[in-house]
Amino acid sequence: MGIGGVRLRPTGVWNIYYRLSPAQQGQGFAVEIARAGLDAAARVKPSAPVIALLLEHNTASRRTAEKLGLSLAWRGPDAGNPNPEAVRLVYADRVLEDEVLSRLVAN
């Protein structure tokens, strides 16, 4: 079916992720998986922000992040992407410190 959850990144933020097989997409599973990840992050380390990193063209992931209550924190070039036109979005559950945001988008 797929996989998802949260992982604590070296930058000190929870990265929420979800990958579903095409047959399972569009049925609300990504939101369900991601909400479980948000709940886990809140129990384990609530002081750490929760983020979703995605590419701008991935409208389904954007909708999922927004359904979770995450807000757009950054939009810009996707460093290291072989496609120079790729645009990276960072969604977050709160305002991110400039240093944290810089580290997130530099990789």
Phi, psi and omega per residue, in radians:
M1 nan -0.876 -3.130
G2 2.816 -2.942 -3.103
I3 -2.590 2.716 3.084
G4 -3.124 3.040 3.135
G5 2.651 -2.597 3.064
V6 -2.352 2.644 2.995
R7 -2.412 2.517 -3.138
L8 -1.457 2.063 -3.118
R9 -1.467 2.783 3.095
P10 -1.003 -0.384 3.118
T11 -1.319 -0.085 3.107
G12 1.518 0.256 3.090
V13 -2.004 2.662 3.006
W14 -1.436 2.254 3.046
N15 -1.783 2.050 3.112
I16 -1.541 2.398 -3.110
Y17 -2.529 2.760 3.115
Y18 -2.775 2.315 3.076
R19 -2.343 2.103 -3.113
L20 -2.115 2.581 3.047
S21 -1.149 2.609 -3.108
P22 -0.920 -0.612 -3.128
A23 -1.154 -0.380 -3.093
Q24 -1.731 -0.134 -3.097
Q25 -1.266 2.625 3.084
G26 1.410 0.221 -3.114
Q27 -1.998 0.129 3.111
G28 1.559 0.022 -3.111
F29 -1.180 -0.634 -3.140
A30 -1.074 -0.751 3.122
V31 -1.118 -0.735 -3.137
E32 -1.101 -0.794 3.122
I33 -1.112 -0.807 -3.097
A34 -1.148 -0.653 3.092
R35 -1.110 -0.686 3.082
A36 -1.092 -0.678 3.082
G37 -1.126 -0.737 3.082
L38 -1.048 -0.764 3.127
D39 -1.082 -0.747 3.129
A40 -1.108 -0.771 3.129
A41 -1.061 -0.716 -3.134
A42 -1.149 -0.565 3.117
R43 -1.347 -0.708 -3.019
V44 -1.434 -0.820 -3.117
K45 -2.654 1.384 -3.063
P46 -1.165 -0.316 3.141
S47 -1.297 -0.288 -3.124
A48 -1.520 2.306 3.090
P49 -1.104 2.708 3.047
V50 -1.926 2.282 -3.133
I51 -2.209 2.817 2.948
A52 -2.273 2.157 3.090
L53 -1.771 2.217 3.138
L54 -2.653 2.870 3.074
L55 -1.574 2.523 -3.030
E56 -1.013 -0.607 -3.102
H57 -1.244 -0.200 -3.124
N58 -1.521 1.392 -3.049
T59 -1.146 -0.535 3.121
A60 -1.134 -0.742 3.108
S61 -1.182 -0.609 3.075
R62 -1.077 -0.804 3.123
R63 -1.081 -0.700 3.128
T64 -1.087 -0.832 3.130
A65 -1.023 -0.736 -3.127
E66 -1.207 -0.642 3.082
K67 -1.115 -0.494 3.117
L68 -1.368 -0.139 -3.118
G69 1.588 0.161 3.098
L70 -1.385 2.609 -3.128
S71 -2.048 2.639 3.108
L72 -1.123 2.121 -3.128
A73 -1.852 -0.396 -3.098
W74 -2.839 2.534 3.042
R75 -2.445 2.228 3.127
G76 -3.090 -3.007 -3.111
P77 -1.082 2.572 3.137
D78 -1.609 1.620 -3.083
A79 -0.951 2.292 3.088
G80 1.513 -0.135 3.128
N81 -1.311 2.316 3.132
P82 -1.138 -0.325 3.074
N83 -1.573 1.883 -3.086
P84 -1.147 -0.246 3.133
E85 -1.623 -0.032 -3.121
A86 -1.154 2.388 -3.136
V87 -2.046 2.203 3.139
R88 -1.660 2.443 3.025
L89 -2.059 2.468 3.021
V90 -2.099 2.067 3.032
Y91 -1.808 2.566 -3.109
A92 -2.549 2.763 3.123
D93 -1.515 -0.047 3.123
R94 -2.817 3.026 3.086
V95 -1.166 2.321 3.142
L96 -1.693 2.486 3.055
E97 -1.116 2.549 -3.104
D98 -0.975 -0.720 -3.126
E99 -1.105 -0.760 3.126
V100 -1.117 -0.817 3.140
L101 -1.069 -0.728 3.108
S102 -1.055 -0.727 3.128
R103 -1.199 -0.601 -3.137
L104 -1.171 -0.689 -3.027
V105 -1.637 -0.076 -3.126
A106 -1.407 -0.352 -3.055
N107 -1.605 nan nan
